[in-house]
Amino acid sequence: MRTYLDFEKPIAELEGRIADLRQMDGETGVNVAEEIEKLQGKADSLLADAYSKLSRWQKAQVARHASRPHFADYVSQLVDDFTPLAGDRAFGEDSAILGGPARLRGRSVMLIGHEKGSDTAGRVEHNFGMARPEGYRKAMRLMDMAERFDMPVVTLVDTPGAYPGRGAEERGQAEAIASCTEKCLGLHAPLVSVIVGEGGSGGAVALAAANKVLMLEHSVYSVISPEGCASILWKDAAGKGENKAQDAAEAMRISAQDLLELGVIDSIIPEPVGGAHRDVRLTVERLGDAVESAIRELEHLSPDELKQQRRDKFLAIGRTGLA
């Protein structure tokens, strides 16, 4: 059953009527194909119109959609021979960050990413994509392996942020995030990152300090969630004053389009009309094309050139127009 967001209610009503008519078709002896076609055209038009002018807050809602493709979907549809590797060789396993070697269209890569889970049990198992220190240390271990075997690293980012629990802090959460960010910046292998849903705070940056940073069209990337920002600035989280979260989303400029304009990311991957969850297969195909193209742009660079390119890229952010 399809899940609709608040701003999709008119579309939900039309698609509900279409579903009812399709169920009636053939049962009553009345041909309703013409009416179905008419309603479908209207629903498609409403959907295209709604998604052509999403606010930043609405984009945040789309980025969090329960049916949006997650890491497991990309593993099953984008790569072959994925071999998941577990553990940080220091404390234990973290299931919010998954990774291992795989073949992307015939090329060996190290694939690493956040997994939120696709149902209640899965979300609990993967801690809603919020990694603990061992997750970031596992990612560093896999990056070291990629370096040794001369494999490009591809990271898929989808997290509201790193896990802020007491145990995580006691095991060095801040240090793990900083070290993982440093590992990305110093990596002597091509590194391509894609923000596929939410890119939240240091928990996202730790896997996204890359040579090429891409974003799906309706994903978001910010230093804090809109709700968190509203809570800090206006002492008003989303539950009591959702408008404040909307105001925060607008003020922070969290959309892919904003971040491309600001020079924080390198390119945007178009999503199907209605968001990635409406056509997962097409989304995966487009993401694969973009990642493959990015790797090809980087593979001619030497290890030192890759590291320098990454350094120059991030030092240049925010300096547009300066002498």
LODRENLUM-532386 format. One line per 5 residues: their letters; for each residue x, y, z of N, C-alpha, C. Coordinates in Angstrom, 1 decimal, decimal comma. Example, Ala and Ser with C-alpha at 12.3 -4.5 7.8 and 13.67 -1.06 7.14 Angstrom:
2
as> 13,2/-5,7/7,8/12,3/-4,5/7,8/13,2/-3,3/7,8; 12,8/-2,2/7,1/13,7/-1,1/7,1/12,9/0,0/7,9 $
//
This chain:
323
mrtyl> 0,8/-1,2/0,0/0,0/0,0/0,0/0,9/1,2/0,0; 0,6/2,2/-0,9/1,4/3,4/-1,0/1,1/4,4/0,1; 2,2/5,0/0,6/2,1/6,0/1,7/2,2/7,3/1,0; 1,2/8,2/1,4/1,2/9,6/0,9/1,6/10,6/1,9; 2,3/11,6/1,5/2,6/12,7/2,3/1,5/13,7/2,4 $
dfekp> 1,6/14,6/3,4/0,5/15,6/3,6/0,1/16,4/2,3; 1,1/16,8/1,6/0,9/17,7/0,5/0,4/16,9/-0,8; 0,4/15,5/-0,6/-0,1/14,7/-1,7/-1,5/14,2/-1,6; -2,3/14,8/-0,6/-3,7/14,4/-0,4/-4,6/14,4/-1,6; -4,5/15,5/-2,4/-5,4/15,5/-3,6/-5,0/14,4/-4,6 $
iaele> -3,7/14,1/-4,7/-3,3/13,0/-5,5/-3,7/11,6/-5,0; -3,7/11,5/-3,6/-4,1/10,3/-3,0/-5,6/10,0/-3,3; -6,4/11,1/-3,2/-7,8/10,9/-3,5/-8,1/10,4/-4,9; -7,4/11,0/-5,9/-7,6/10,6/-7,2/-7,1/9,2/-7,5; -6,0/8,9/-6,9/-5,5/7,5/-7,2/-6,3/6,5/-6,4 $
griad> -6,9/6,9/-5,3/-7,9/6,0/-4,6/-9,1/5,7/-5,5; -9,6/6,7/-6,1/-10,8/6,6/-7,0/-10,4/5,7/-8,2; -9,2/5,9/-8,7/-8,7/5,0/-9,9/-8,7/3,6/-9,4; -8,1/3,3/-8,2/-8,0/2,0/-7,7/-9,4/1,3/-7,6; -10,4/2,1/-7,1/-11,7/1,6/-7,0/-12,4/1,3/-8,3 $
lrqmd> -12,1/2,1/-9,3/-12,7/1,9/-10,6/-12,1/0,6/-11,3; -10,8/0,5/-11,1/-10,1/-0,7/-11,6/-10,7/-2,0/-11,0; -11,0/-1,9/-9,7/-11,6/-3,1/-9,1/-13,0/-3,4/-9,6; -13,7/-2,3/-9,9/-15,1/-2,5/-10,5/-15,1/-3,0/-11,9; -14,0/-2,6/-12,6/-14,0/-2,9/-14,1/-14,1/-4,4/-14,3 $
getgv> -15,1/-4,8/-15,1/-15,4/-6,2/-15,4/-16,4/-6,8/-14,5; -16,5/-6,2/-13,3/-17,5/-6,8/-12,3/-18,9/-6,4/-12,6; -19,1/-5,2/-13,1/-20,4/-4,6/-13,3/-20,9/-4,7/-14,7; -20,0/-5,0/-15,6/-20,3/-5,0/-17,0/-20,2/-3,7/-17,7; -19,8/-2,7/-16,9/-19,6/-1,3/-17,4/-18,2/-1,1/-17,7 $
nvaee> -17,9/-0,5/-18,9/-16,5/-0,2/-19,3/-16,1/1,1/-18,7; -15,2/1,1/-17,7/-14,7/2,3/-17,0/-13,3/2,7/-17,5; -12,8/2,1/-18,5/-11,5/2,4/-19,0/-11,3/3,9/-19,3; -12,3/4,5/-20,0/-12,2/5,9/-20,4/-12,1/6,8/-19,1; -12,9/6,5/-18,2/-12,9/7,3/-16,9/-11,6/7,1/-16,2 $
ieklq> -11,1/5,9/-16,2/-9,8/5,6/-15,5/-8,7/6,4/-16,2; -8,7/6,4/-17,5/-7,7/7,1/-18,3/-7,7/8,6/-18,0; -8,9/9,2/-17,9/-9,1/10,6/-17,6/-8,6/11,0/-16,2; -9,0/10,1/-15,3/-8,5/10,4/-13,9/-7,0/10,2/-13,7; -6,5/9,2/-14,5/-5,0/9,0/-14,4/-4,3/10,2/-14,9 $
gkads> -4,7/10,7/-16,0/-4,1/11,9/-16,6/-4,1/13,1/-15,6; -5,3/13,3/-15,0/-5,4/14,3/-14,0/-4,4/14,1/-12,8; -4,3/12,8/-12,3/-3,5/12,5/-11,2/-2,0/12,7/-11,6; -1,6/12,3/-12,8/-0,2/12,5/-13,3/0,1/14,0/-13,4; -0,9/14,8/-13,8/-0,6/16,2/-13,9/-0,5/16,9/-12,5 $
llada> -1,3/16,5/-11,6/-1,2/17,0/-10,2/0,1/16,6/-9,6; 0,5/15,4/-9,8/1,8/14,9/-9,3/3,0/15,7/-9,8; 3,0/15,9/-11,1/4,1/16,6/-11,8/4,1/18,0/-11,3; 2,9/18,6/-11,1/2,9/20,0/-10,7/3,3/20,2/-9,2; 2,9/19,2/-8,4/3,3/19,3/-7,0/4,8/19,2/-6,8 $
yskls> 5,4/18,2/-7,5/6,8/18,0/-7,4/7,7/19,0/-8,1; 7,1/19,8/-9,0/7,9/20,8/-9,6/8,1/22,1/-8,8; 7,4/22,2/-7,7/7,5/23,3/-6,8/7,5/23,0/-5,3; 8,2/21,9/-5,0/8,3/21,5/-3,6/9,1/22,6/-2,8; 8,6/22,8/-1,6/9,3/23,7/-0,7/10,4/22,9/-0,1 $
rwqka> 11,3/23,5/0,6/12,4/22,8/1,2/12,0/21,8/2,3; 10,9/22,2/3,0/10,4/21,4/4,1/9,7/20,1/3,4; 9,0/20,3/2,3/8,4/19,2/1,6/9,5/18,3/1,1; 10,6/18,8/0,6/11,7/18,0/0,2/12,3/17,1/1,3; 12,3/17,7/2,5/12,7/17,0/3,7/11,8/15,8/3,9 $
qvarh> 10,5/16,0/3,8/9,5/15,0/3,9/9,7/13,9/2,9; 10,0/14,2/1,7/10,2/13,2/0,6/11,5/12,5/0,9; 12,5/13,2/1,3/13,8/12,5/1,6/13,6/11,4/2,7; 12,6/11,6/3,6/12,4/10,7/4,7/11,3/9,7/4,4; 10,8/9,7/3,2/9,7/8,8/2,9/10,0/7,4/3,2 $
asrph> 9,1/6,7/3,8/9,3/5,3/4,3/9,6/4,3/3,2; 9,1/4,6/2,0/9,4/3,7/0,8/10,5/4,1/-0,1; 11,2/5,2/0,3/12,4/5,6/-0,4/13,5/4,5/-0,4; 14,1/4,3/-1,6/15,1/3,2/-1,6/16,2/3,4/-0,6; 16,6/2,4/0,0/17,7/2,4/1,0/18,9/1,6/0,5 $
fadyv> 19,9/1,5/1,3/21,2/0,9/1,0/20,9/-0,5/0,4; 20,0/-1,3/1,1/19,8/-2,6/0,6/19,2/-2,7/-0,8; 18,4/-1,7/-1,2/17,9/-1,7/-2,5/19,0/-1,4/-3,5; 19,9/-0,6/-3,2/21,0/-0,3/-4,1/21,9/-1,5/-4,3; 22,1/-2,2/-3,2/22,9/-3,5/-3,2/22,2/-4,5/-4,1 $
sqlvd> 20,9/-4,6/-4,0/20,2/-5,7/-4,7/20,1/-5,3/-6,2; 20,0/-4,0/-6,5/19,7/-3,7/-7,9/20,8/-3,0/-8,7; 21,8/-2,5/-8,0/22,9/-1,8/-8,6/24,2/-2,5/-8,8; 24,6/-3,4/-7,8/25,9/-4,0/-7,8/25,7/-5,5/-7,8; 26,8/-6,2/-8,2/26,9/-7,7/-8,2/27,9/-8,1/-7,2 $
dftpl> 27,8/-9,3/-6,7/28,9/-9,9/-5,8/29,2/-9,1/-4,6; 28,2/-8,4/-4,0/28,5/-7,7/-2,8/28,8/-8,6/-1,6; 29,9/-8,4/-1,0/30,3/-9,2/0,2/30,3/-8,3/1,4; 29,3/-8,4/2,3/29,3/-7,5/3,5/30,4/-7,9/4,4; 31,1/-6,9/5,0/32,1/-7,1/6,0/31,7/-6,5/7,3 $
agdra> 31,9/-7,1/8,4/31,4/-6,6/9,6/32,5/-6,4/10,6; 32,2/-5,5/11,6/33,1/-5,2/12,7/34,2/-4,2/12,5; 34,6/-3,5/13,6/35,6/-2,5/13,5/36,9/-3,0/14,0; 37,0/-4,2/14,4/38,2/-4,8/15,0/38,7/-4,2/16,2; 37,7/-3,5/16,9/38,0/-2,9/18,2/37,0/-3,1/19,2 $
fgeds> 35,7/-2,9/18,8/34,6/-3,1/19,8/33,5/-4,1/19,3; 33,1/-3,9/18,1/32,0/-4,7/17,6/31,4/-4,3/16,3; 30,3/-4,8/16,0/29,6/-4,5/14,7/28,6/-3,4/14,9; 28,4/-2,6/13,9/27,4/-1,5/13,9/26,5/-1,7/12,6; 25,2/-1,9/12,8/24,4/-2,2/11,6/23,8/-1,0/10,9 $
ailgg> 24,1/0,2/11,4/23,6/1,4/10,8/24,5/1,8/9,6; 25,7/1,3/9,5/26,6/1,5/8,4/27,0/0,1/7,9; 26,7/-0,2/6,6/27,0/-1,4/6,0/28,0/-1,2/4,9; 28,8/-2,2/4,6/29,8/-2,1/3,5/30,5/-3,3/3,1; 31,2/-3,3/2,0/31,9/-4,4/1,5/32,3/-4,2/0,0 $
parlr> 33,2/-5,1/-0,5/33,5/-5,0/-1,9/32,3/-5,5/-2,8; 32,3/-4,9/-4,0/31,2/-5,3/-4,9/31,7/-5,0/-6,3; 30,9/-5,4/-7,3/31,2/-5,1/-8,7/30,0/-4,2/-9,2; 30,5/-3,0/-9,6/29,5/-2,0/-10,2/29,8/-1,9/-11,7; 28,9/-2,6/-12,4/28,9/-2,6/-13,9/30,3/-3,1/-14,3 $
grsvm> 30,8/-4,1/-13,7/32,0/-4,7/-14,1/33,3/-4,2/-13,4; 33,1/-3,1/-12,6/34,2/-2,5/-12,0/34,2/-2,8/-10,5; 35,3/-3,2/-9,9/35,4/-3,5/-8,5/35,4/-2,2/-7,7; 34,5/-2,1/-6,7/34,4/-0,9/-5,9/34,2/-1,4/-4,4; 34,5/-0,4/-3,5/34,1/-0,7/-2,1/32,9/0,2/-1,8 $
lighe> 31,8/-0,5/-1,6/30,5/0,2/-1,4/30,2/0,3/0,1; 30,0/1,5/0,6/29,7/1,7/2,0/28,5/2,7/2,1; 27,6/2,4/3,1/26,5/3,3/3,2/25,7/3,1/4,5; 24,8/4,1/4,7/23,9/4,0/5,9/22,7/3,2/5,5; 22,2/2,4/6,4/21,0/1,6/6,2/20,0/2,0/7,3 $
kgsdt> 18,8/2,5/6,9/17,8/2,9/7,9/16,9/1,7/8,3; 16,7/0,8/7,3/15,7/-0,3/7,5/14,4/0,1/6,8; 13,7/-0,9/6,4/12,5/-0,7/5,5/11,2/-1,0/6,3; 11,3/-1,5/7,5/10,1/-1,7/8,3/10,4/-1,5/9,8; 9,5/-1,7/10,6/9,7/-1,3/12,1/10,9/-2,2/12,6 $
agrve> 10,9/-3,5/12,4/11,9/-4,3/12,9/13,3/-4,0/12,3; 13,3/-3,7/11,0/14,5/-3,3/10,4/15,1/-2,0/10,8; 14,2/-1,0/11,1/14,6/0,3/11,6/15,2/0,2/13,0; 14,7/-0,7/13,8/15,2/-0,9/15,1/16,6/-1,6/15,0; 16,7/-2,6/14,2/17,9/-3,3/14,0/19,0/-2,4/13,5 $
hnfgm> 18,7/-1,5/12,6/19,7/-0,6/12,0/19,8/0,7/12,7; 19,1/0,9/13,8/19,1/2,1/14,6/18,7/3,3/13,8; 17,8/3,1/12,9/17,3/4,2/12,0/18,4/5,0/11,3; 19,5/4,2/11,0/20,6/4,8/10,2/21,5/5,7/11,0; 21,4/5,7/12,3/22,2/6,5/13,1/23,4/5,6/13,7 $
arpeg> 24,6/5,9/13,1/25,7/5,0/13,5/26,4/5,4/14,8; 26,9/4,3/15,4/27,8/4,5/16,6/29,2/4,5/16,2; 30,2/4,8/17,1/31,6/4,9/16,7/32,1/3,7/15,9; 31,7/2,5/16,3/32,2/1,3/15,6/31,7/1,3/14,1; 30,6/2,0/13,8/30,2/2,0/12,4/31,2/2,9/11,6 $
yrkam> 31,6/4,0/12,1/32,6/4,8/11,4/34,0/4,2/11,4; 34,3/3,5/12,4/35,6/2,8/12,4/35,6/1,6/11,5; 34,5/1,0/11,3/34,3/-0,1/10,3/34,5/0,6/8,9; 33,9/1,7/8,7/34,0/2,4/7,4/35,5/2,7/7,1; 36,2/3,2/8,1/37,6/3,5/7,9/38,4/2,2/7,5 $
rlmdm> 38,1/1,1/8,2/38,7/-0,2/7,9/38,5/-0,6/6,4; 37,3/-0,4/5,9/37,0/-0,7/4,6/37,6/0,2/3,6; 37,8/1,5/3,9/38,5/2,4/3,1/40,0/2,0/3,0; 40,5/1,6/4,1/41,9/1,2/4,1/42,1/0,0/3,1; 41,1/-0,9/3,1/41,2/-2,1/2,3/41,0/-1,7/0,8 $
aerfd> 40,2/-0,7/0,5/40,0/-0,3/-0,8/41,3/0,4/-1,4; 42,0/1,1/-0,5/43,2/1,7/-0,9/44,3/0,6/-1,2; 44,3/-0,4/-0,4/45,3/-1,5/-0,6/45,1/-2,2/-2,0; 43,8/-2,4/-2,3/43,5/-3,1/-3,5/43,1/-2,2/-4,7; 43,4/-0,9/-4,6/43,2/0,1/-5,6/41,8/0,1/-6,2 $
mpvvt> 40,8/0,1/-5,2/39,4/0,2/-5,6/38,8/1,5/-5,3; 38,0/2,1/-6,2/37,2/3,3/-5,9/36,3/3,0/-4,7; 36,0/4,0/-3,9/35,1/3,9/-2,8/33,8/4,7/-3,2; 32,7/4,0/-3,0/31,4/4,7/-3,2/30,6/4,6/-1,9; 30,2/5,8/-1,5/29,4/5,9/-0,2/28,0/6,4/-0,5 $
lvdtp> 27,0/5,8/0,1/25,6/6,2/0,0/25,1/6,7/1,4; 24,9/8,0/1,4/24,6/8,7/2,7/23,1/8,8/2,9; 22,6/8,4/4,1/21,2/8,5/4,4/21,0/8,4/5,9; 21,2/9,4/6,6/21,1/9,4/8,1/20,7/10,7/8,6; 19,9/10,7/9,7/19,5/12,0/10,4/20,7/12,5/11,2 $
gaypg> 21,7/11,7/11,4/22,9/12,1/12,1/23,5/10,9/12,9; 24,6/11,1/13,4/25,3/10,0/14,2/24,5/9,8/15,5; 24,5/8,6/16,1/23,8/8,3/17,3/24,3/9,0/18,5; 23,5/9,8/19,2/24,0/10,6/20,3/23,9/10,0/21,7; 23,7/8,7/21,8/23,5/8,0/23,0/24,8/8,0/23,9 $
rgaee> 24,6/7,7/25,2/25,7/7,7/26,2/26,8/6,7/25,8; 26,4/5,5/25,4/27,4/4,5/25,1/28,3/4,9/23,9; 27,6/5,5/22,9/28,4/6,0/21,8/29,4/7,1/22,2; 28,9/8,0/23,0/29,8/9,1/23,5/31,0/8,5/24,3; 30,7/7,5/25,1/31,7/6,9/26,0/32,8/6,2/25,1 $
rgqae> 32,3/5,7/24,0/33,3/5,0/23,1/33,9/5,9/22,0; 33,7/7,2/22,2/34,4/8,2/21,3/33,8/8,5/20,0; 32,5/8,9/20,1/31,7/9,2/18,9/32,3/10,4/18,1; 32,7/11,5/18,8/33,2/12,6/18,2/34,5/12,3/17,5; 35,4/11,6/18,2/36,7/11,2/17,6/36,5/10,3/16,4 $
aiasc> 35,6/9,4/16,4/35,3/8,5/15,3/34,9/9,2/14,1; 34,0/10,2/14,3/33,5/11,0/13,2/34,6/11,8/12,6; 35,4/12,4/13,4/36,5/13,3/13,0/37,5/12,4/12,2; 37,8/11,2/12,8/38,8/10,4/12,1/38,3/9,8/10,8; 37,0/9,5/10,7/36,5/9,0/9,4/36,5/10,2/8,4 $
tekcl> 36,2/11,4/8,8/36,2/12,5/7,9/37,7/12,7/7,4; 38,6/12,6/8,3/40,0/12,7/8,0/40,4/11,6/7,0; 40,0/10,4/7,2/40,3/9,3/6,3/39,8/9,6/4,9; 38,5/10,1/4,8/38,0/10,4/3,5/38,9/11,5/2,8; 39,2/12,5/3,5/40,0/13,6/2,9/41,4/13,1/2,5 $
glhap> 42,0/12,2/3,2/43,3/11,7/2,9/43,4/10,4/2,1; 42,3/9,9/1,6/42,2/8,7/0,9/42,9/8,8/-0,4; 43,8/7,7/-0,7/44,5/7,7/-2,0/43,8/6,9/-3,0; 42,4/6,9/-3,0/41,6/6,2/-4,0/40,5/7,1/-4,3; 39,9/7,0/-5,5/38,7/7,8/-5,9/37,6/7,6/-4,9 $
lvsvi> 37,0/8,7/-4,4/35,9/8,6/-3,5/34,7/9,4/-4,0; 33,6/8,7/-4,3/32,3/9,3/-4,7/31,2/9,1/-3,7; 30,6/10,1/-3,3/29,5/10,0/-2,3/28,2/10,5/-2,9; 27,1/9,8/-2,5/25,8/10,2/-3,0/24,9/10,4/-1,8; 24,3/11,6/-1,6/23,3/11,8/-0,6/22,0/11,2/-1,2 $
vgegg> 21,5/10,1/-0,7/20,3/9,4/-1,3/19,0/9,7/-0,5; 19,1/10,3/0,7/18,0/10,6/1,5/18,3/11,8/2,3; 18,5/11,6/3,6/18,9/12,6/4,5/20,4/12,6/4,7; 21,0/13,8/4,7/22,4/13,9/5,0/22,5/14,8/6,2; 22,6/14,2/7,4/22,5/15,0/8,6/23,8/15,1/9,4 $
sggav> 24,3/16,3/9,5/25,3/16,7/10,4/26,6/15,9/10,1; 27,5/15,8/11,2/28,7/15,1/11,0/28,6/13,6/10,7; 27,4/13,1/11,1/27,2/11,7/10,8/27,1/11,4/9,3; 26,8/12,5/8,5/26,8/12,4/7,1/28,1/12,8/6,5; 28,7/13,9/7,0/30,0/14,4/6,5/31,1/13,3/6,6 $
alaaa> 31,0/12,5/7,6/32,1/11,5/7,8/32,2/10,5/6,7; 31,1/10,4/5,9/31,2/9,5/4,7/31,1/10,3/3,4; 31,1/11,6/3,5/30,8/12,4/2,3/31,9/13,5/2,0; 33,0/13,4/2,6/34,1/14,3/2,3/34,9/13,7/1,1; 34,2/13,8/-0,1/34,6/13,0/-1,3/35,1/13,9/-2,4 $
nkvlm> 35,7/13,2/-3,4/36,1/13,9/-4,6/34,9/14,4/-5,4; 33,9/13,6/-5,4/32,6/14,0/-6,1/31,5/13,7/-5,1; 30,7/14,8/-4,8/29,5/14,6/-3,9/28,3/14,9/-4,8; 27,4/13,9/-4,9/26,2/14,0/-5,7/25,0/13,9/-4,7; 23,9/14,4/-5,2/22,6/14,3/-4,4/21,5/13,9/-5,3 $
lehsv> 20,6/13,0/-4,8/19,4/12,8/-5,5/18,5/14,1/-5,4; 17,7/14,3/-6,4/17,0/15,5/-6,6/16,2/16,0/-5,4; 15,6/15,1/-4,7/14,8/15,5/-3,5/15,4/15,0/-2,2; 16,7/14,8/-2,1/17,3/14,6/-0,9/17,7/15,9/-0,2; 18,1/15,8/1,1/18,5/17,1/1,8/19,8/16,8/2,5 $
ysvis> 20,5/17,9/2,8/21,8/17,8/3,4/22,0/19,1/4,3; 22,2/18,9/5,5/22,3/20,0/6,4/23,1/19,7/7,7; 23,5/20,8/8,4/24,2/20,6/9,6/23,4/20,1/10,8; 22,1/20,3/10,7/21,1/19,9/11,7/19,8/19,7/11,0; 18,9/18,9/11,6/17,6/18,8/11,1/16,8/20,1/11,2 $
pegca> 15,8/20,3/10,4/14,9/21,5/10,6/14,3/21,5/12,0; 13,9/20,4/12,5/13,3/20,3/13,8/14,3/20,7/14,9; 15,5/20,2/14,7/16,5/20,5/15,7/16,9/22,0/15,7; 17,0/22,5/14,5/17,2/24,0/14,4/16,1/24,8/15,0; 14,9/24,4/14,7/13,7/25,2/15,3/13,8/25,1/16,8 $
silwk> 14,1/23,9/17,4/14,2/23,7/18,8/15,3/24,6/19,4; 16,4/24,8/18,8/17,5/25,6/19,3/17,2/27,1/19,2; 16,7/27,5/18,0/16,6/28,9/17,7/15,3/29,5/18,4; 14,2/28,7/18,3/12,9/29,2/18,7/12,3/28,4/19,9; 13,1/27,5/20,4/12,6/26,7/21,5/11,3/26,0/21,1 $
daagk> 11,2/25,6/19,9/10,0/25,1/19,4/10,3/23,9/18,4; 10,2/22,7/18,8/10,4/21,6/17,9/9,1/21,4/17,0; 9,2/20,4/16,1/8,1/20,3/15,1/6,8/20,0/15,7; 6,7/19,3/16,8/5,5/18,8/17,3/4,5/20,0/17,7; 5,1/21,0/18,2/4,3/22,1/18,7/4,1/23,2/17,6 $
genka> 5,2/23,4/16,9/5,1/24,5/15,9/5,8/24,0/14,6; 5,1/23,2/13,8/5,7/22,7/12,6/6,2/23,9/11,6; 5,4/25,0/11,7/5,8/26,1/10,9/7,3/26,6/11,2; 7,7/26,4/12,4/9,0/26,8/12,7/10,0/25,9/12,1; 9,7/24,6/12,0/10,6/23,6/11,3/10,6/24,0/9,8 $
qdaae> 9,5/24,4/9,3/9,4/24,8/7,9/10,3/26,1/7,7; 10,2/27,0/8,6/11,0/28,2/8,5/12,5/27,9/8,6; 12,8/26,9/9,4/14,2/26,5/9,6/14,7/25,9/8,3; 13,9/25,0/7,7/14,3/24,4/6,4/14,6/25,4/5,3; 13,7/26,4/5,3/13,9/27,5/4,3/15,2/28,3/4,6 $
amris> 15,4/28,6/5,8/16,6/29,4/6,2/17,9/28,7/6,0; 17,9/27,4/6,2/19,1/26,6/6,1/19,5/26,3/4,7; 18,5/26,4/3,8/18,7/26,0/2,3/19,3/24,6/2,2; 18,5/23,7/2,5/18,9/22,3/2,7/18,8/21,4/1,4; 18,2/22,0/0,4/17,9/21,2/-0,8/19,1/21,0/-1,7 $
aqdll> 19,0/20,0/-2,6/20,1/19,7/-3,5/20,3/20,9/-4,4; 19,3/21,6/-4,8/19,4/22,8/-5,7/20,2/23,9/-5,0; 19,9/24,1/-3,7/20,6/25,2/-2,9/22,1/24,8/-2,8; 22,3/23,6/-2,5/23,7/23,2/-2,3/24,5/23,1/-3,5; 23,9/22,9/-4,7/24,7/22,9/-5,9/25,0/24,4/-6,2 $
elgvi> 24,1/25,3/-6,0/24,3/26,7/-6,2/25,4/27,2/-5,2; 25,5/26,7/-4,0/26,5/27,1/-3,0/27,8/26,5/-3,2; 27,9/25,5/-4,1/29,2/24,8/-4,4/29,5/23,7/-3,4; 28,5/23,3/-2,6/28,8/22,2/-1,6/28,8/20,9/-2,3; 27,9/20,7/-3,3/27,9/19,4/-4,0/28,3/19,7/-5,5 $
dsiip> 28,5/18,6/-6,2/29,0/18,7/-7,6/27,9/18,5/-8,6; 26,9/17,7/-8,3/25,8/17,5/-9,3/24,6/16,9/-8,7; 23,4/17,0/-9,4/22,1/16,5/-8,9/21,7/15,4/-9,8; 21,2/14,3/-9,2/20,7/13,1/-10,0/19,2/13,3/-10,0; 18,6/13,4/-11,2/17,1/13,6/-11,3/16,4/12,3/-10,8 $
epvgg> 15,3/12,6/-10,1/14,4/11,5/-9,6/13,2/11,4/-10,5; 12,6/10,2/-10,5/11,3/10,1/-11,2/10,3/11,0/-10,7; 9,3/11,4/-11,5/8,2/12,3/-11,1/7,5/11,6/-9,9; 7,4/12,4/-8,8/6,8/11,8/-7,6/7,8/11,3/-6,6; 9,1/11,4/-6,9/10,1/11,0/-6,0/10,7/9,6/-6,2 $
ahrdv> 11,8/9,3/-5,6/12,5/8,0/-5,9/11,7/6,8/-5,5; 10,8/6,9/-4,5/10,0/5,8/-4,1/8,9/5,4/-5,1; 8,6/6,3/-6,1/7,6/6,0/-7,1/8,2/5,0/-8,2; 9,5/5,0/-8,4/10,1/4,2/-9,4/11,6/3,9/-8,9; 11,7/2,9/-8,1/13,0/2,5/-7,5/14,0/2,1/-8,6 $
rltve> 13,5/1,3/-9,5/14,4/0,8/-10,6/15,0/1,9/-11,3; 14,2/2,9/-11,8/14,7/4,0/-12,5/15,7/4,8/-11,7; 15,4/5,0/-10,4/16,3/5,8/-9,5/17,6/5,1/-9,4; 17,6/3,8/-9,2/18,9/3,1/-9,1/19,7/3,2/-10,4; 19,0/3,1/-11,5/19,7/3,1/-12,8/20,4/4,5/-13,0 $
rlgda> 19,6/5,6/-12,7/20,2/6,9/-12,8/21,3/7,1/-11,9; 21,2/6,7/-10,6/22,3/6,8/-9,7/23,5/6,0/-10,2; 23,3/4,8/-10,7/24,4/4,1/-11,2/25,1/4,8/-12,4; 24,4/5,4/-13,3/25,0/6,2/-14,4/25,8/7,3/-13,8; 25,3/8,0/-12,8/26,0/9,2/-12,3/27,3/8,8/-11,6 $
vesai> 27,2/7,7/-10,8/28,4/7,2/-10,1/29,5/6,7/-11,0; 29,0/6,0/-12,0/30,0/5,4/-13,0/30,7/6,6/-13,8; 29,9/7,6/-14,1/30,5/8,8/-14,8/31,5/9,5/-13,9; 31,2/9,6/-12,6/32,1/10,3/-11,7/33,4/9,5/-11,5; 33,3/8,2/-11,4/34,5/7,4/-11,3/35,4/7,5/-12,5 $
releh> 34,8/7,5/-13,7/35,6/7,7/-14,9/36,3/9,0/-14,9; 35,7/10,1/-14,4/36,4/11,4/-14,3/37,6/11,3/-13,4; 37,5/10,5/-12,4/38,6/10,5/-11,4/39,7/9,4/-11,6; 39,4/8,4/-12,4/40,3/7,2/-12,4/41,6/7,5/-13,0; 41,7/8,6/-13,8/43,0/9,0/-14,4/43,9/9,7/-13,5 $
lspde> 43,4/10,2/-12,3/44,2/10,9/-11,4/45,1/10,0/-10,5; 46,3/10,5/-10,2/47,2/9,7/-9,3/46,7/9,8/-7,9; 47,1/8,9/-7,0/46,7/9,0/-5,6/46,9/10,4/-4,9; 48,1/11,0/-5,2/48,4/12,3/-4,7/47,4/13,4/-5,3; 47,1/13,2/-6,6/46,2/14,2/-7,2/44,8/14,1/-6,7 $
lkqqr> 44,4/12,8/-6,4/43,1/12,6/-5,8/43,0/13,3/-4,4; 44,0/13,2/-3,6/44,0/13,8/-2,3/44,0/15,3/-2,4; 44,8/15,8/-3,3/44,9/17,3/-3,5/43,6/17,9/-4,0; 43,0/17,1/-5,0/41,7/17,6/-5,5/40,6/17,7/-4,5; 40,6/16,7/-3,6/39,7/16,7/-2,5/39,9/17,9/-1,5 $
rdkfl> 41,2/18,1/-1,2/41,6/19,2/-0,3/41,2/20,6/-0,9; 41,5/20,8/-2,2/41,2/22,0/-2,9/39,7/22,3/-2,9; 38,9/21,2/-3,2/37,5/21,3/-3,3/36,9/21,8/-2,0; 37,2/21,2/-0,9/36,6/21,6/0,4/37,1/22,9/0,9; 38,4/23,3/0,6/38,9/24,6/1,0/38,2/25,7/0,2 $
aigrt> 37,7/25,4/-1,0/37,1/26,4/-1,8/35,7/26,7/-1,5; 35,0/25,8/-0,7/33,6/26,0/-0,3/33,5/27,3/0,5; 32,6/28,2/0,1/32,4/29,4/0,8/33,3/30,6/0,4; 34,2/30,3/-0,6/35,1/31,3/-1,0/34,8/32,0/-2,3; 33,6/31,6/-2,9/33,2/32,2/-4,2/33,2/33,7/-4,2 $
gla> 33,9/34,2/-5,1/33,9/35,7/-5,3/35,1/36,4/-4,5; 35,8/35,6/-3,6/36,8/36,2/-2,9/38,1/36,3/-3,7; 38,9/37,3/-3,5/40,2/37,4/-4,2/41,2/36,4/-3,7 $
//
